Amino acid sequence: MATLLRKIGLIRLHNRDTEDPKHHHNHRGGGGGGQQSASLRGKGGAKSGGHKPQQQHPAGGAGDASPGPGKGKGKRAAEPAPRDKPPQPAAGAASGGGPRERAAGARAGPGPAVAAAAAAAAAGGSLVPAARQQHCTQVRSRRLMKELQDIARLSDRFISVELVDESLFDWNVKLHQVDKDSVLWQDMKETNTEFILLNLTFPDNFPFSPPFMRVLSPRLENGYVLDGGAICMELLTPRGWSSAYTVEAVMRQFAASLVKGQGRICRKAGKSKKSFSRKEAEATFKSLVKTHEKYGWVTPPVSDG
């Protein structure tokens, strides 16, 4: 009996030593997978190659589900290295970030470079209007100084000028004479009115734009003098004005229109004491210009005033 057991042991040792080296390696590294392969090899041999061991065994046997060394290297090579990855956008940038980050970026406003460029553009743009305004002021001043000198040299004393608060651009002009055959001249004599006082203000772009002219006193009726002392004359509008017109020429035209329009000095009780206002004159003048632009410089319908 003992001899039989020894023979059986020797046979088992011989079989173990003569096993396939690959399967012997799987038996040592694969655990339970190697034992299953050995038993299956004893029954059929071919079936042992199709058995797949469980994935939790890390040993790299022939039936292991994990990729082989060659496949693993190829996969890792396809992945970009960390240093080759493109830089990630900052939080709150326009290309990424959540709503809170984008809202925070919007509240922060433009960057320093953008703000500096905007400030430089604004500073450069403000220089042109400033230089232009200075040039216009010089042109206006030279023209008005010449106008004053020409009026002072008038021999018939047709008009005289007083500066309002010493301003060269705001004049009070006294009209001393109108047609002596007119009813207006008779009214002036009967009421001891020595002159008709008007106010002229000159805009920044004078003489390329007309002055604003209105009657101050006495209170006149008709003669193309409207509410507030506004004067209905085409040459006082931007469309009818020419830079060649002088203050003297404008005043002579106004004196002629007073006579042509049957202008009279108001003698009604209460109304004659009421003075004209600049605000009312400006509103009336804007209205009449709008009306004449619609119908032309002819007598407009009564419904339009």
Secondary structure as GFF3:
##gff-version 3
##sequence-region A 1 305
A	DSSP	alpha_helix	2	17	.	.	.	ID=ss1
A	DSSP	alpha_helix	21	29	.	.	.	ID=ss2
A	DSSP	alpha_helix	32	43	.	.	.	ID=ss3
A	DSSP	three_ten_helix	47	50	.	.	.	ID=ss4
A	DSSP	alpha_helix	69	78	.	.	.	ID=ss5
A	DSSP	three_ten_helix	82	84	.	.	.	ID=ss6
A	DSSP	alpha_helix	99	108	.	.	.	ID=ss7
A	DSSP	alpha_helix	112	152	.	.	.	ID=ss8
A	DSSP	beta_strand	159	163	.	.	.	ID=ss9
A	DSSP	three_ten_helix	164	166	.	.	.	ID=ss10
A	DSSP	beta_strand	170	175	.	.	.	ID=ss11
A	DSSP	alpha_helix	183	190	.	.	.	ID=ss12
A	DSSP	beta_strand	196	201	.	.	.	ID=ss13
A	DSSP	beta_strand	212	217	.	.	.	ID=ss14
A	DSSP	beta_strand	220	221	.	.	.	ID=ss15
A	DSSP	three_ten_helix	227	229	.	.	.	ID=ss16
A	DSSP	three_ten_helix	234	236	.	.	.	ID=ss17
A	DSSP	alpha_helix	247	260	.	.	.	ID=ss18
A	DSSP	beta_strand	264	265	.	.	.	ID=ss19
A	DSSP	three_ten_helix	271	273	.	.	.	ID=ss20
A	DSSP	alpha_helix	278	295	.	.	.	ID=ss21
A	DSSP	three_ten_helix	302	304	.	.	.	ID=ss22
###
